[in-house]
Amino acid sequence: MEFKNRTFKFFGEAWSIKFVDQAPITEGQVEGAFNNGVIIPTERTIWISTKWPNGKAIDKETIENTVRHELVHMIFLNGQYLNCYDDEPLVEWTAKAIGQLVKSNLIS
């Protein structure tokens, strides 16, 4: 996966993925918090961190897992599964399961 900003359509809506040094802090988080990734549904934007707070680059596998995680949030949101959208254990498990399917070359 190439880590460059991109825009794509999902069920007719334009979404963007932005790769930045550090994803923004969301409302309610304490100053100095760190997010590997953040989805901002009202902006149809997914932000992905490429560096840890210490400035060290985040490894490719972690970034790919974060992208899958945030895309699962988007899928649940767009599928009207609003009770699942913020269910972090379900989102994380689904993202990891998709990653295993990719590793097994069952999907690309």
ChimeraX commands (.cxc) that place a marker at each C-alpha (Angstrom):
marker #1 position 0.00,0.00,0.00 radius 0.5
marker #1 position 1.30,3.40,-0.95 radius 0.5
marker #1 position 0.80,5.95,1.82 radius 0.5
marker #1 position -0.30,9.01,-0.10 radius 0.5
marker #1 position -3.41,11.10,0.29 radius 0.5
marker #1 position -6.32,9.87,-1.77 radius 0.5
marker #1 position -9.98,10.47,-2.42 radius 0.5
marker #1 position -12.41,7.67,-3.24 radius 0.5
marker #1 position -16.13,7.05,-3.58 radius 0.5
marker #1 position -17.96,4.78,-1.14 radius 0.5
marker #1 position -21.64,4.22,-1.92 radius 0.5
marker #1 position -21.70,7.45,-3.87 radius 0.5
marker #1 position -20.03,9.61,-1.21 radius 0.5
marker #1 position -16.59,11.12,-1.67 radius 0.5
marker #1 position -14.19,10.23,1.17 radius 0.5
marker #1 position -10.57,11.24,1.72 radius 0.5
marker #1 position -7.68,9.50,3.44 radius 0.5
marker #1 position -5.01,11.89,4.68 radius 0.5
marker #1 position -1.60,10.63,5.81 radius 0.5
marker #1 position -0.09,13.10,8.28 radius 0.5
marker #1 position 2.65,13.07,10.90 radius 0.5
marker #1 position -0.01,12.82,13.63 radius 0.5
marker #1 position -3.77,12.46,13.28 radius 0.5
marker #1 position -5.77,15.24,14.95 radius 0.5
marker #1 position -7.04,15.03,18.49 radius 0.5
marker #1 position -10.80,14.69,18.59 radius 0.5
marker #1 position -13.32,16.41,20.82 radius 0.5
marker #1 position -13.15,15.16,24.38 radius 0.5
marker #1 position -9.55,13.96,24.21 radius 0.5
marker #1 position -6.92,15.46,26.46 radius 0.5
marker #1 position -4.26,17.67,24.95 radius 0.5
marker #1 position -1.25,15.62,23.96 radius 0.5
marker #1 position -3.32,12.48,23.24 radius 0.5
marker #1 position -2.18,10.36,20.32 radius 0.5
marker #1 position -4.36,8.71,17.67 radius 0.5
marker #1 position -3.06,6.19,15.16 radius 0.5
marker #1 position -6.07,7.11,13.08 radius 0.5
marker #1 position -9.22,9.19,13.27 radius 0.5
marker #1 position -12.40,9.26,11.21 radius 0.5
marker #1 position -14.28,12.55,10.94 radius 0.5
marker #1 position -17.66,11.52,9.48 radius 0.5
marker #1 position -18.97,15.07,9.01 radius 0.5
marker #1 position -15.95,15.84,6.81 radius 0.5
marker #1 position -15.87,12.37,5.20 radius 0.5
marker #1 position -12.18,12.26,6.07 radius 0.5
marker #1 position -9.93,9.61,7.60 radius 0.5
marker #1 position -6.66,10.83,9.14 radius 0.5
marker #1 position -3.78,8.36,9.54 radius 0.5
marker #1 position -0.65,9.04,11.62 radius 0.5
marker #1 position 2.69,8.17,10.02 radius 0.5
marker #1 position 4.87,9.07,13.02 radius 0.5
marker #1 position 4.80,8.28,16.73 radius 0.5
marker #1 position 4.77,11.21,19.18 radius 0.5
marker #1 position 8.57,10.86,19.50 radius 0.5
marker #1 position 8.91,11.50,15.73 radius 0.5
marker #1 position 9.87,7.93,14.82 radius 0.5
marker #1 position 8.16,6.56,11.71 radius 0.5
marker #1 position 5.29,4.14,12.29 radius 0.5
marker #1 position 5.94,0.80,10.59 radius 0.5
marker #1 position 4.04,-0.15,7.42 radius 0.5
marker #1 position 2.08,-2.99,9.04 radius 0.5
marker #1 position 0.76,-0.74,11.82 radius 0.5
marker #1 position -0.28,1.92,9.31 radius 0.5
marker #1 position -2.05,-0.68,7.16 radius 0.5
marker #1 position -3.87,-2.05,10.23 radius 0.5
marker #1 position -4.90,1.49,11.16 radius 0.5
marker #1 position -6.24,2.16,7.66 radius 0.5
marker #1 position -8.32,-1.05,7.82 radius 0.5
marker #1 position -9.57,-0.12,11.30 radius 0.5
marker #1 position -10.74,3.33,10.20 radius 0.5
marker #1 position -12.30,1.91,7.02 radius 0.5
marker #1 position -14.34,-0.51,9.15 radius 0.5
marker #1 position -15.64,2.50,11.10 radius 0.5
marker #1 position -16.64,4.03,7.74 radius 0.5
marker #1 position -18.35,0.82,6.58 radius 0.5
marker #1 position -20.45,0.57,9.74 radius 0.5
marker #1 position -21.33,4.27,9.58 radius 0.5
marker #1 position -22.44,4.09,5.94 radius 0.5
marker #1 position -24.34,0.86,6.48 radius 0.5
marker #1 position -26.45,2.48,9.18 radius 0.5
marker #1 position -24.92,0.18,11.81 radius 0.5
marker #1 position -24.59,3.16,14.11 radius 0.5
marker #1 position -24.58,0.98,17.24 radius 0.5
marker #1 position -21.50,-0.80,15.81 radius 0.5
marker #1 position -19.72,2.34,14.54 radius 0.5
marker #1 position -18.24,3.16,17.97 radius 0.5
marker #1 position -17.87,-0.44,19.16 radius 0.5
marker #1 position -14.06,-0.42,19.27 radius 0.5
marker #1 position -13.61,-4.14,20.06 radius 0.5
marker #1 position -15.89,-5.09,17.13 radius 0.5
marker #1 position -14.21,-2.61,14.79 radius 0.5
marker #1 position -10.72,-3.77,15.78 radius 0.5
marker #1 position -11.62,-7.47,15.47 radius 0.5
marker #1 position -13.20,-6.95,12.04 radius 0.5
marker #1 position -10.16,-4.97,10.84 radius 0.5
marker #1 position -7.77,-7.67,12.10 radius 0.5
marker #1 position -9.88,-10.41,10.47 radius 0.5
marker #1 position -9.75,-8.56,7.14 radius 0.5
marker #1 position -5.97,-8.27,7.56 radius 0.5
marker #1 position -5.70,-12.03,8.00 radius 0.5
marker #1 position -7.74,-12.60,4.84 radius 0.5
marker #1 position -5.37,-10.30,2.96 radius 0.5
marker #1 position -2.31,-12.15,4.37 radius 0.5
marker #1 position -3.85,-15.46,3.28 radius 0.5
marker #1 position -4.26,-14.03,-0.24 radius 0.5
marker #1 position -8.00,-14.63,-0.09 radius 0.5
marker #1 position -8.61,-10.93,-0.79 radius 0.5
marker #1 position -6.30,-8.15,-1.90 radius 0.5
marker link #1:1,2 radius 0.2
marker link #1:2,3 radius 0.2
marker link #1:3,4 radius 0.2
marker link #1:4,5 radius 0.2
marker link #1:5,6 radius 0.2
marker link #1:6,7 radius 0.2
marker link #1:7,8 radius 0.2
marker link #1:8,9 radius 0.2
marker link #1:9,10 radius 0.2
marker link #1:10,11 radius 0.2
marker link #1:11,12 radius 0.2
marker link #1:12,13 radius 0.2
marker link #1:13,14 radius 0.2
marker link #1:14,15 radius 0.2
marker link #1:15,16 radius 0.2
marker link #1:16,17 radius 0.2
marker link #1:17,18 radius 0.2
marker link #1:18,19 radius 0.2
marker link #1:19,20 radius 0.2
marker link #1:20,21 radius 0.2
marker link #1:21,22 radius 0.2
marker link #1:22,23 radius 0.2
marker link #1:23,24 radius 0.2
marker link #1:24,25 radius 0.2
marker link #1:25,26 radius 0.2
marker link #1:26,27 radius 0.2
marker link #1:27,28 radius 0.2
marker link #1:28,29 radius 0.2
marker link #1:29,30 radius 0.2
marker link #1:30,31 radius 0.2
marker link #1:31,32 radius 0.2
marker link #1:32,33 radius 0.2
marker link #1:33,34 radius 0.2
marker link #1:34,35 radius 0.2
marker link #1:35,36 radius 0.2
marker link #1:36,37 radius 0.2
marker link #1:37,38 radius 0.2
marker link #1:38,39 radius 0.2
marker link #1:39,40 radius 0.2
marker link #1:40,41 radius 0.2
marker link #1:41,42 radius 0.2
marker link #1:42,43 radius 0.2
marker link #1:43,44 radius 0.2
marker link #1:44,45 radius 0.2
marker link #1:45,46 radius 0.2
marker link #1:46,47 radius 0.2
marker link #1:47,48 radius 0.2
marker link #1:48,49 radius 0.2
marker link #1:49,50 radius 0.2
marker link #1:50,51 radius 0.2
marker link #1:51,52 radius 0.2
marker link #1:52,53 radius 0.2
marker link #1:53,54 radius 0.2
marker link #1:54,55 radius 0.2
marker link #1:55,56 radius 0.2
marker link #1:56,57 radius 0.2
marker link #1:57,58 radius 0.2
marker link #1:58,59 radius 0.2
marker link #1:59,60 radius 0.2
marker link #1:60,61 radius 0.2
marker link #1:61,62 radius 0.2
marker link #1:62,63 radius 0.2
marker link #1:63,64 radius 0.2
marker link #1:64,65 radius 0.2
marker link #1:65,66 radius 0.2
marker link #1:66,67 radius 0.2
marker link #1:67,68 radius 0.2
marker link #1:68,69 radius 0.2
marker link #1:69,70 radius 0.2
marker link #1:70,71 radius 0.2
marker link #1:71,72 radius 0.2
marker link #1:72,73 radius 0.2
marker link #1:73,74 radius 0.2
marker link #1:74,75 radius 0.2
marker link #1:75,76 radius 0.2
marker link #1:76,77 radius 0.2
marker link #1:77,78 radius 0.2
marker link #1:78,79 radius 0.2
marker link #1:79,80 radius 0.2
marker link #1:80,81 radius 0.2
marker link #1:81,82 radius 0.2
marker link #1:82,83 radius 0.2
marker link #1:83,84 radius 0.2
marker link #1:84,85 radius 0.2
marker link #1:85,86 radius 0.2
marker link #1:86,87 radius 0.2
marker link #1:87,88 radius 0.2
marker link #1:88,89 radius 0.2
marker link #1:89,90 radius 0.2
marker link #1:90,91 radius 0.2
marker link #1:91,92 radius 0.2
marker link #1:92,93 radius 0.2
marker link #1:93,94 radius 0.2
marker link #1:94,95 radius 0.2
marker link #1:95,96 radius 0.2
marker link #1:96,97 radius 0.2
marker link #1:97,98 radius 0.2
marker link #1:98,99 radius 0.2
marker link #1:99,100 radius 0.2
marker link #1:100,101 radius 0.2
marker link #1:101,102 radius 0.2
marker link #1:102,103 radius 0.2
marker link #1:103,104 radius 0.2
marker link #1:104,105 radius 0.2
marker link #1:105,106 radius 0.2
marker link #1:106,107 radius 0.2
marker link #1:107,108 radius 0.2
view
